């Protein structure tokens, strides 16, 4: 991937609905080479898809929670069970494997505190093998972007 490919990606991250003509103008290419590069980025998996960025509050999920989880055991069976269960829980938007005191960090969205309690009691606790759960509620967002930084 070269700098022109990265420029195409950053431009699309900022506005994924632009036409190829507009994209080509933004990245200083003619439309045909721009489209060719775009198709190669899609085929290689560098561009994994296109989606709408939706305001969670407007959608009805105003509460974002970061949940850090530590497992009791780290054997292959317990790790696979946990990760497979997390994959099927809709409220979990992201799950990251961590170094440090916690094993995983989840980004979760819910409609209210009762929904969060139900999520913990009926979704997370039922997985089993969890040593600890640490929760942080988001009460404001300073920065949120999906646009990668420029690489020199």
C-alpha atoms as a printed R data frame, in Angstrom:
    type eleno elety resid chain resno       x       y       z
1   ATOM     1    CA   UNK     A     1   0.000   0.000   0.000
2   ATOM     2    CA   UNK     A     2   1.448   3.333  -1.013
3   ATOM     3    CA   UNK     A     3   0.697   6.891   0.058
4   ATOM     4    CA   UNK     A     4  -1.912   7.381  -2.690
5   ATOM     5    CA   UNK     A     5  -3.813   4.279  -1.481
6   ATOM     6    CA   UNK     A     6  -3.711   5.658   2.062
7   ATOM     7    CA   UNK     A     7  -4.984   8.996   0.793
8   ATOM     8    CA   UNK     A     8  -7.900   7.224  -0.908
9   ATOM     9    CA   UNK     A     9  -8.686   5.336   2.312
10  ATOM    10    CA   UNK     A    10  -8.538   8.452   4.523
11  ATOM    11    CA   UNK     A    11 -10.775  10.345   2.103
12  ATOM    12    CA   UNK     A    12 -13.337   7.523   2.086
13  ATOM    13    CA   UNK     A    13 -13.174   7.222   5.875
14  ATOM    14    CA   UNK     A    14 -14.197  10.878   6.086
15  ATOM    15    CA   UNK     A    15 -16.966  10.495   3.477
16  ATOM    16    CA   UNK     A    16 -17.752   6.983   2.260
17  ATOM    17    CA   UNK     A    17 -20.637   8.158   0.085
18  ATOM    18    CA   UNK     A    18 -18.655  10.298  -2.331
19  ATOM    19    CA   UNK     A    19 -18.687   9.444  -6.019
20  ATOM    20    CA   UNK     A    20 -15.604   8.078  -7.728
21  ATOM    21    CA   UNK     A    21 -15.372  11.372  -9.633
22  ATOM    22    CA   UNK     A    22 -15.266  13.354  -6.356
23  ATOM    23    CA   UNK     A    23 -12.827  10.874  -4.817
24  ATOM    24    CA   UNK     A    24 -10.531  11.133  -7.821
25  ATOM    25    CA   UNK     A    25 -10.545  14.936  -7.582
26  ATOM    26    CA   UNK     A    26  -9.825  14.833  -3.832
27  ATOM    27    CA   UNK     A    27  -6.798  12.541  -4.251
28  ATOM    28    CA   UNK     A    28  -5.564  14.160  -7.477
29  ATOM    29    CA   UNK     A    29  -6.086  11.193  -9.819
30  ATOM    30    CA   UNK     A    30  -8.153  10.740 -12.936
31  ATOM    31    CA   UNK     A    31 -11.314   8.665 -12.403
32  ATOM    32    CA   UNK     A    32 -10.172   5.416 -14.095
33  ATOM    33    CA   UNK     A    33  -6.924   4.941 -12.111
34  ATOM    34    CA   UNK     A    34  -8.745   5.989  -8.944
35  ATOM    35    CA   UNK     A    35 -11.457   3.371  -9.476
36  ATOM    36    CA   UNK     A    36  -8.830   0.742 -10.313
37  ATOM    37    CA   UNK     A    37  -6.978   1.474  -7.051
38  ATOM    38    CA   UNK     A    38 -10.246   1.458  -5.107
39  ATOM    39    CA   UNK     A    39 -11.227  -1.969  -6.494
40  ATOM    40    CA   UNK     A    40  -7.769  -3.377  -5.638
41  ATOM    41    CA   UNK     A    41  -8.084  -2.042  -2.074
42  ATOM    42    CA   UNK     A    42 -11.489  -3.713  -1.772
43  ATOM    43    CA   UNK     A    43 -10.313  -7.017  -3.286
44  ATOM    44    CA   UNK     A    44  -7.239  -7.160  -1.030
45  ATOM    45    CA   UNK     A    45  -9.379  -6.653   2.066
46  ATOM    46    CA   UNK     A    46  -7.743  -3.331   2.972
47  ATOM    47    CA   UNK     A    47 -11.214  -1.811   2.570
48  ATOM    48    CA   UNK     A    48 -13.477  -4.255   4.361
49  ATOM    49    CA   UNK     A    49 -16.847  -2.670   3.648
50  ATOM    50    CA   UNK     A    50 -18.978   0.436   3.834
51  ATOM    51    CA   UNK     A    51 -21.451   1.378   6.538
52  ATOM    52    CA   UNK     A    52 -23.465   4.242   7.968
53  ATOM    53    CA   UNK     A    53 -22.210   5.923  11.135
54  ATOM    54    CA   UNK     A    54 -25.260   6.233  13.380
55  ATOM    55    CA   UNK     A    55 -25.726   8.233  16.569
56  ATOM    56    CA   UNK     A    56 -26.360   5.620  19.279
57  ATOM    57    CA   UNK     A    57 -28.461   8.031  21.357
58  ATOM    58    CA   UNK     A    58 -30.729   8.851  18.401
59  ATOM    59    CA   UNK     A    59 -31.056   5.107  17.731
60  ATOM    60    CA   UNK     A    60 -32.209   4.550  21.323
61  ATOM    61    CA   UNK     A    61 -28.968   3.314  22.910
62  ATOM    62    CA   UNK     A    62 -27.739   6.361  24.833
63  ATOM    63    CA   UNK     A    63 -25.507   4.531  27.310
64  ATOM    64    CA   UNK     A    64 -22.020   3.431  26.275
65  ATOM    65    CA   UNK     A    65 -20.089   1.275  28.713
66  ATOM    66    CA   UNK     A    66 -16.521   0.030  28.707
67  ATOM    67    CA   UNK     A    67 -16.377  -3.337  30.434
68  ATOM    68    CA   UNK     A    68 -13.049  -4.880  31.386
69  ATOM    69    CA   UNK     A    69 -13.121  -8.609  32.058
70  ATOM    70    CA   UNK     A    70 -10.568 -10.918  33.615
71  ATOM    71    CA   UNK     A    71 -10.997 -14.657  33.163
72  ATOM    72    CA   UNK     A    72 -10.430 -17.154  35.981
73  ATOM    73    CA   UNK     A    73  -8.417 -19.466  33.735
74  ATOM    74    CA   UNK     A    74  -6.623 -18.890  30.455
75  ATOM    75    CA   UNK     A    75  -6.778 -22.373  28.989
76  ATOM    76    CA   UNK     A    76  -7.778 -22.770  25.370
77  ATOM    77    CA   UNK     A    77 -11.261 -24.113  26.137
78  ATOM    78    CA   UNK     A    78 -12.257 -21.233  28.451
79  ATOM    79    CA   UNK     A    79 -10.837 -18.568  26.144
80  ATOM    80    CA   UNK     A    80 -12.636 -20.012  23.099
81  ATOM    81    CA   UNK     A    81 -15.911 -20.325  25.016
82  ATOM    82    CA   UNK     A    82 -15.711 -16.718  26.216
83  ATOM    83    CA   UNK     A    83 -14.797 -15.317  22.793
84  ATOM    84    CA   UNK     A    84 -17.461 -17.365  20.976
85  ATOM    85    CA   UNK     A    85 -20.153 -16.219  23.409
86  ATOM    86    CA   UNK     A    86 -19.105 -12.569  23.123
87  ATOM    87    CA   UNK     A    87 -19.351 -12.787  19.322
88  ATOM    88    CA   UNK     A    88 -23.072 -13.573  19.630
89  ATOM    89    CA   UNK     A    89 -24.028 -10.711  21.992
90  ATOM    90    CA   UNK     A    90 -25.463  -7.784  20.029
91  ATOM    91    CA   UNK     A    91 -24.853  -5.172  22.738
92  ATOM    92    CA   UNK     A    92 -21.096  -5.778  22.431
93  ATOM    93    CA   UNK     A    93 -19.869  -3.567  19.585
94  ATOM    94    CA   UNK     A    94 -16.168  -4.223  20.163
95  ATOM    95    CA   UNK     A    95 -14.116  -6.770  22.087
96  ATOM    96    CA   UNK     A    96 -10.372  -6.290  22.452
97  ATOM    97    CA   UNK     A    97  -7.803  -8.650  23.986
98  ATOM    98    CA   UNK     A    98  -5.615  -6.717  26.425
99  ATOM    99    CA   UNK     A    99  -2.328  -6.891  28.238
100 ATOM   100    CA   UNK     A   100  -2.262  -5.895  31.894
101 ATOM   101    CA   UNK     A   101  -4.752  -6.507  34.692
102 ATOM   102    CA   UNK     A   102  -7.730  -7.281  32.428
103 ATOM   103    CA   UNK     A   103  -7.962  -9.829  29.652
104 ATOM   104    CA   UNK     A   104 -10.647  -8.140  27.536
105 ATOM   105    CA   UNK     A   105 -12.240  -4.753  27.055
106 ATOM   106    CA   UNK     A   106 -15.736  -4.544  25.617
107 ATOM   107    CA   UNK     A   107 -17.515  -1.521  24.227
108 ATOM   108    CA   UNK     A   108 -21.176  -2.022  24.985
109 ATOM   109    CA   UNK     A   109 -24.279   0.040  24.184
110 ATOM   110    CA   UNK     A   110 -27.557  -0.214  26.099
111 ATOM   111    CA   UNK     A   111 -30.795   1.716  26.422
112 ATOM   112    CA   UNK     A   112 -30.678   2.273  30.196
113 ATOM   113    CA   UNK     A   113 -29.244   1.020  33.502
114 ATOM   114    CA   UNK     A   114 -31.811  -1.756  33.753
115 ATOM   115    CA   UNK     A   115 -30.733  -3.010  30.326
116 ATOM   116    CA   UNK     A   116 -27.103  -2.942  31.491
117 ATOM   117    CA   UNK     A   117 -27.964  -4.960  34.578
118 ATOM   118    CA   UNK     A   118 -29.802  -7.494  32.393
119 ATOM   119    CA   UNK     A   119 -26.804  -7.608  30.039
120 ATOM   120    CA   UNK     A   120 -24.406  -8.408  32.906
121 ATOM   121    CA   UNK     A   121 -26.673 -10.872  34.731
122 ATOM   122    CA   UNK     A   122 -28.131 -12.724  31.759
123 ATOM   123    CA   UNK     A   123 -25.439 -12.474  29.109
124 ATOM   124    CA   UNK     A   124 -22.013 -12.032  30.708
125 ATOM   125    CA   UNK     A   125 -22.404 -14.020  33.939
126 ATOM   126    CA   UNK     A   126 -23.886 -16.947  32.013
127 ATOM   127    CA   UNK     A   127 -20.661 -17.340  30.048
128 ATOM   128    CA   UNK     A   128 -18.940 -18.559  33.206
129 ATOM   129    CA   UNK     A   129 -15.237 -18.596  34.021
130 ATOM   130    CA   UNK     A   130 -15.097 -14.849  34.714
131 ATOM   131    CA   UNK     A   131 -12.943 -13.739  37.651
132 ATOM   132    CA   UNK     A   132 -13.801 -10.031  37.577
133 ATOM   133    CA   UNK     A   133 -15.813  -7.404  35.737
134 ATOM   134    CA   UNK     A   134 -14.891  -3.710  35.904
135 ATOM   135    CA   UNK     A   135 -17.319  -1.204  34.402
136 ATOM   136    CA   UNK     A   136 -16.830   2.398  33.286
137 ATOM   137    CA   UNK     A   137 -19.808   4.398  32.047
138 ATOM   138    CA   UNK     A   138 -19.156   6.995  29.361
139 ATOM   139    CA   UNK     A   139 -20.636  10.362  30.299
140 ATOM   140    CA   UNK     A   140 -19.051  12.343  27.482
141 ATOM   141    CA   UNK     A   141 -16.945  11.919  24.372
142 ATOM   142    CA   UNK     A   142 -14.069  14.280  23.610
143 ATOM   143    CA   UNK     A   143 -13.051  12.732  20.290
144 ATOM   144    CA   UNK     A   144 -14.441  10.016  18.075
145 ATOM   145    CA   UNK     A   145 -13.136   9.365  14.584
146 ATOM   146    CA   UNK     A   146 -12.788   6.502  12.174
147 ATOM   147    CA   UNK     A   147 -10.198   8.311  10.035
148 ATOM   148    CA   UNK     A   148  -6.682   6.907  10.413
149 ATOM   149    CA   UNK     A   149  -3.739   9.256  10.946
150 ATOM   150    CA   UNK     A   150  -1.436  10.047   8.054
151 ATOM   151    CA   UNK     A   151   1.637   7.833   7.827
152 ATOM   152    CA   UNK     A   152   4.754   9.554   6.593
